[in-house]
Amino acid sequence: MRQNKRPGGPTIANEPRVNEKIRAKEVRLVDPSGGQVGIKGIDEARWLADQLGLDLVEVAPEARPPVVRLMDYGKFKYEASVKAREARKNQTRTVIKEVQFRPKIASSDFDVKRKRVEKFLRNGDKVKVVMRFRGREVTHPELGRDILKRLEAAVEDLGAVEIMPRLDGRQMTMVIAPLRRQKIKDESGPEESSEAPVDEAAPVTEPEEEQESAQAEDT
């Protein structure tokens, strides 16, 4: 259906010129099926569009003369928006979760955090693992690195290290990316979990362990 003309109205960025907004005096006209009609005066091209009940759309403004096409522009925009919406649905949204560890973490606490990392990986999220050092702990980074290697081995069926452990100030970070979801599903079957769902809208940061005593800090 031919669009209503609104002279003087605002032009939407990135949209082509349509109908009376086309300024060229001559245009290379293309029919609705893509066939070449030839070079026409703009008035004749507009007349043809009126006769067919279609819009005249400038598809190649940089060409000399500009290329215009006869089409139902409203239908064209609708179909383009549907395709864009479907493409967004098919996109995989990557979310990065964060879980914190300490070099002197107890085995039970390690297991709790490992399970949380596994849950994030099953959900298809990347996990940023942060090893935090306090006091003189930073003089022994190998202790933190050993914990991260232990975690890497524990979750190897669900994820792989994307960014290797690296020390930055008083923390060491490592990023684990999930394996393909289909592979995880095939190998482990449907997940049964009693844990409450995690809100993906906000980054998840594990609380740090209790502050160590001042005596331990100075040792």
NUMILO-637202 format. One record per residue (C-alpha): residue number from 0; residue in three letters; x, y, z. Coordinates in Angstrom, 1 decimal, decimal comma. Layout:
<atoms>
  resi  resn      xx      yy      zz
   NUM   ALA       X       Y       Z
...
</atoms>
This chain:
<atoms>
  resi  resn      xx      yy      zz
     0   MET     0,0     0,0     0,0
     1   ARG     1,3     3,4    -1,0
     2   GLN     2,5     5,4     2,0
     3   ASN     0,8     8,7     2,9
     4   LYS     3,0    11,7     2,0
     5   ARG     3,9    14,0     4,9
     6   PRO     6,0    16,8     3,5
     7   GLY     8,2    18,5     6,0
     8   GLY     8,0    15,6     8,5
     9   PRO    11,1    14,4    10,3
    10   THR    13,3    11,9     8,5
    11   ILE    14,1     8,7    10,4
    12   ALA    17,8     8,0    10,5
    13   ASN    19,0     5,2     8,2
    14   GLU    15,7     5,0     6,4
    15   PRO    15,8     5,5     2,6
    16   ARG    14,1     8,3     0,8
    17   VAL    10,6     7,4    -0,3
    18   ASN     8,3     9,0    -2,9
    19   GLU     8,3    12,8    -2,7
    20   LYS    11,5    12,8    -0,5
    21   ILE    13,6    11,6    -3,5
    22   ARG    15,4    14,7    -4,7
    23   ALA    17,1    13,5    -7,9
    24   LYS    15,6    14,6   -11,2
    25   GLU    16,5    11,3   -13,0
    26   VAL    16,5     7,8   -11,5
    27   ARG    17,3     4,3   -12,6
    28   LEU    14,0     2,5   -12,1
    29   VAL    13,7    -1,1   -10,9
    30   ASP    10,4    -3,0   -10,9
    31   PRO     9,1    -5,0    -7,9
    32   SER    10,6    -8,2    -9,1
    33   GLY    14,1    -6,6    -9,6
    34   GLY    13,9    -6,1   -13,3
    35   GLN    15,5    -3,1   -14,9
    36   VAL    13,0    -0,6   -16,3
    37   GLY    15,6     2,0   -17,2
    38   ILE    16,4     5,6   -16,6
    39   LYS    13,3     7,7   -16,0
    40   GLY    12,5    11,2   -15,0
    41   ILE    11,5    11,4   -11,4
    42   ASP     8,0    12,6   -12,3
    43   GLU     7,4     9,7   -14,6
    44   ALA     8,7     7,2   -12,0
    45   ARG     6,3     8,7    -9,4
    46   TRP     3,5     8,5   -11,9
    47   LEU     4,2     4,8   -12,5
    48   ALA     4,3     4,2    -8,7
    49   ASP     0,9     5,9    -8,4
    50   GLN    -0,6     3,8   -11,2
    51   LEU     0,6     0,6    -9,5
    52   GLY    -0,3     1,6    -6,0
    53   LEU     3,3     1,2    -4,8
    54   ASP     6,0     3,3    -3,3
    55   LEU     9,1     4,6    -5,0
    56   VAL    12,1     3,8    -2,7
    57   GLU    15,6     5,0    -3,2
    58   VAL    17,8     1,9    -2,7
    59   ALA    21,1     3,2    -4,0
    60   PRO    21,4     6,9    -3,4
    61   GLU    25,1     7,0    -4,2
    62   ALA    24,7     5,7    -7,8
    63   ARG    24,5     8,1   -10,7
    64   PRO    21,6     8,3   -11,4
    65   PRO    20,2     7,0    -8,0
    66   VAL    18,6     3,6    -8,2
    67   VAL    14,9     3,5    -7,1
    68   ARG    12,6     0,5    -6,8
    69   LEU     8,9     0,1    -6,9
    70   MET     7,7    -1,7    -3,8
    71   ASP     5,1    -1,8    -1,0
    72   TYR     7,4     0,0     1,5
    73   GLY     5,1    -0,6     4,5
    74   LYS     5,0    -4,4     3,8
    75   PHE     8,8    -4,3     3,3
    76   LYS     9,5    -2,7     6,7
    77   TYR     7,1    -5,1     8,4
    78   GLU     8,8    -8,1     7,0
    79   ALA    12,3    -6,7     7,8
    80   SER    11,2    -6,1    11,4
    81   VAL     9,9    -9,7    11,7
    82   LYS    13,2   -11,1    10,4
    83   ALA    15,2    -8,9    12,8
    84   ARG    13,0   -10,1    15,7
    85   GLU    13,6   -13,7    14,8
    86   ALA    17,3   -13,1    14,5
    87   ARG    17,4   -11,7    18,0
    88   LYS    15,5   -14,7    19,3
    89   ASN    18,1   -17,0    17,9
    90   GLN    21,0   -15,1    19,3
    91   THR    22,8   -16,7    22,3
    92   ARG    23,1   -14,2    25,1
    93   THR    26,4   -14,5    26,9
    94   VAL    26,2   -13,7    30,6
    95   ILE    29,3   -13,6    32,8
    96   LYS    28,9   -14,7    36,4
    97   GLU    31,5   -14,2    39,1
    98   VAL    32,5   -16,6    41,9
    99   GLN    35,1   -15,8    44,5
   100   PHE    37,6   -18,1    46,2
   101   ARG    40,3   -17,8    48,8
   102   PRO    43,7   -19,7    48,9
   103   LYS    42,9   -21,2    52,3
   104   ILE    39,3   -22,3    51,4
   105   ALA    38,0   -25,3    53,2
   106   SER    37,1   -28,4    51,2
   107   SER    33,4   -28,1    52,1
   108   ASP    33,3   -24,4    50,9
   109   PHE    35,2   -25,4    47,7
   110   ASP    32,5   -27,9    46,9
   111   VAL    29,7   -25,4    47,5
   112   LYS    31,4   -22,9    45,1
   113   ARG    32,2   -25,6    42,6
   114   LYS    28,5   -26,6    42,4
   115   ARG    27,6   -23,0    41,8
   116   VAL    30,1   -22,7    39,0
   117   GLU    28,7   -25,9    37,5
   118   LYS    25,2   -24,5    37,6
   119   PHE    26,2   -21,4    35,8
   120   LEU    28,0   -23,4    33,1
   121   ARG    24,9   -25,6    32,6
   122   ASN    22,9   -22,5    32,1
   123   GLY    25,2   -21,5    29,3
   124   ASP    26,9   -18,7    31,2
   125   LYS    30,6   -17,9    31,4
   126   VAL    32,1   -17,8    34,9
   127   LYS    34,8   -15,4    36,0
   128   VAL    36,6   -17,1    38,9
   129   VAL    38,3   -14,6    41,3
   130   MET    41,0   -15,7    43,7
   131   ARG    41,4   -13,1    46,4
   132   PHE    44,6   -12,8    48,5
   133   ARG    44,9   -11,1    51,8
   134   GLY    47,9    -9,9    53,7
   135   ARG    51,0   -11,9    53,0
   136   GLU    49,0   -14,5    51,0
   137   VAL    49,8   -12,6    47,9
   138   THR    53,5   -13,7    48,3
   139   HIS    52,4   -17,3    47,5
   140   PRO    50,3   -17,0    44,4
   141   GLU    50,9   -20,7    43,6
   142   LEU    48,5   -21,6    46,4
   143   GLY    45,7   -19,7    44,6
   144   ARG    46,7   -21,1    41,2
   145   ASP    46,5   -24,7    42,6
   146   ILE    42,9   -24,0    43,7
   147   LEU    42,0   -22,7    40,3
   148   LYS    43,6   -25,8    38,6
   149   ARG    41,6   -28,0    40,9
   150   LEU    38,4   -26,2    39,9
   151   GLU    39,3   -26,5    36,2
   152   ALA    39,7   -30,2    36,5
   153   ALA    36,5   -30,6    38,6
   154   VAL    34,3   -28,9    35,9
   155   GLU    36,0   -30,1    32,7
   156   ASP    32,9   -31,9    31,6
   157   LEU    30,9   -28,7    31,6
   158   GLY    33,4   -25,9    30,7
   159   ALA    36,8   -25,1    29,4
   160   VAL    39,2   -22,3    30,5
   161   GLU    38,9   -19,4    28,1
   162   ILE    41,3   -17,1    29,9
   163   MET    44,1   -18,7    31,9
   164   PRO    44,7   -17,6    35,5
   165   ARG    46,6   -14,3    35,8
   166   LEU    47,6   -12,2    38,8
   167   ASP    46,5    -8,6    39,0
   168   GLY    47,3    -6,9    42,3
   169   ARG    45,8    -8,9    45,1
   170   GLN    43,6   -11,1    43,0
   171   MET    44,0   -13,8    40,4
   172   THR    41,3   -14,2    37,7
   173   MET    40,3   -17,0    35,4
   174   VAL    37,4   -17,3    33,0
   175   ILE    35,6   -20,6    32,2
   176   ALA    33,3   -20,8    29,2
   177   PRO    30,6   -23,4    28,9
   178   LEU    30,8   -26,2    26,4
   179   ARG    28,1   -26,5    23,8
   180   ARG    24,7   -26,9    25,4
   181   GLN    23,8   -29,9    23,2
   182   LYS    27,0   -31,7    24,2
   183   ILE    26,3   -31,1    27,9
   184   LYS    22,7   -32,3    27,5
   185   ASP    23,8   -35,5    25,7
   186   GLU    26,4   -36,4    28,3
   187   SER    24,7   -35,5    31,5
   188   GLY    21,0   -35,7    30,6
   189   PRO    18,3   -33,4    32,1
   190   GLU    19,4   -31,5    35,1
   191   GLU    17,6   -32,0    38,4
   192   SER    18,3   -29,3    40,9
   193   SER    16,6   -28,1    44,0
   194   GLU    18,5   -24,8    44,0
   195   ALA    16,5   -21,6    43,5
   196   PRO    16,9   -20,0    40,0
   197   VAL    19,5   -17,3    39,7
   198   ASP    18,5   -13,9    38,5
   199   GLU    20,5   -13,4    35,3
   200   ALA    19,8    -9,6    35,1
   201   ALA    22,5    -8,8    37,6
   202   PRO    26,0   -10,1    38,0
   203   VAL    26,3   -12,7    40,7
   204   THR    29,2   -12,2    43,1
   205   GLU    30,0   -14,7    45,8
   206   PRO    30,4   -13,2    49,3
   207   GLU    33,9   -13,4    50,6
   208   GLU    34,7   -15,6    53,6
   209   GLU    34,9   -14,2    57,1
   210   GLN    37,7   -11,7    57,8
   211   GLU    40,8   -13,5    59,1
   212   SER    42,3   -12,4    62,4
   213   ALA    44,8    -9,6    62,4
   214   GLN    47,4   -12,1    63,6
   215   ALA    46,9   -14,2    60,4
   216   GLU    47,1   -11,1    58,3
   217   ASP    50,5   -10,3    59,5
   218   THR    52,0   -13,8    59,4
</atoms>
